Structures are given as C-alpha cells and as structure tokens.
C-alpha cells in the first residue's frame, strides 16, 4: 500500500513541477519583452515579472521537484528491483536532464534580475519547449516500460521537435509582420 501512496504523490509532484517549469520560462519571455516597453511601464513590468518568477520558482516549481524526487526515492526503496529495468535507467537520465534544466532556469532568473540577460524572447520560446519534449519521453517510458518502440519514439520526438521549431519560426514571422502593421498605423 505504501508503494501506491508514494506513486500517487510522485505523480502529483511531477504535475506541479512541470506546471511550474512551463509557466516560469513563459514569464521569462514576458520579462524579456518588457524591455521593449516605454518607461515607466518597463520598470513596473520587470519588477512584477521578477516577483512572479521568484515566487513560482521557490514556492511551486522547486517544491514540486523535491516532492517528485523524494517520492521517486521512496518508490525505489520499496521496490529496489526496479533499478534493474532499462526503461527506468533511461527515465532517470532524462530526469537528471530535467533537474539540470530546472537549476538552469534558476540561473536565468538570477541573470534577469541582475539585468545581465542576453537571450531574446524568441530564444526563450524555444527553451520553453525543452520540458515538453522531456515530458513526452518520460511519460512514454513510464507507460510502455521495456516495450517502448524505441526507433518510433525517437522519430516521433524528432518530428515533434522539428514541428515546434517550424511553428516558432512562423510565429516569429507573424509577430514581426504585426509589429510592422502597428508601426504603420
């Protein structure tokens, strides 16, 4: 019974963690775009985004990560034989990448606060898709386990990543056209 409780709270932690990561980088996009606003709006927006980023990272995203990892450890303590499964080993590698992404976002947040940030909002939009790809891969591994069709999954993830890249390029072009229309009006 303990295993099921740990699993339930592990899933809850994952949902909270990913929700925080998805929204955090979206806030970074808005924070970067605030630079284009005239004063005093620029400073007001930057201060508001900085506060929201800090609260989200410290009060939602990081606790979600801690809960998720803590419950994963509890799951492995109750069923250590799972560590021998290849699917779980791959999943743990992806989770390590996700944790690195999490801490990298914390670093970016500090750079934004110190106004030493050099990324464009377009680059931030691309970065915002990293957890999407990781989520897909992790969930597929957790559901299919050792029966996951690896080559089909890799092609699907490559296709999704390419589709996202094309979408962002089209969206950037659309935004540039919109900005030109607004300047003319």
Secondary structure, DSSP 8 states (H G I E B T S, - for coil): -HHHHHHHHHHHHHHHHHHHHHHHHHHHHHHHHGGGS-TTHHHHHHHHHHHHHHHHIIIIIHHHHHHHHHHHHHHHHH-GGGGG-HHHHHHHHHHHHHHHHHHHHHHHHHHHHTT-----HHHHHHHTTHHHHHHHHHHHHHHHGGG--HHHHHHHHHHHHHHHHHHHHHHHHHHHHHHHHHHH-
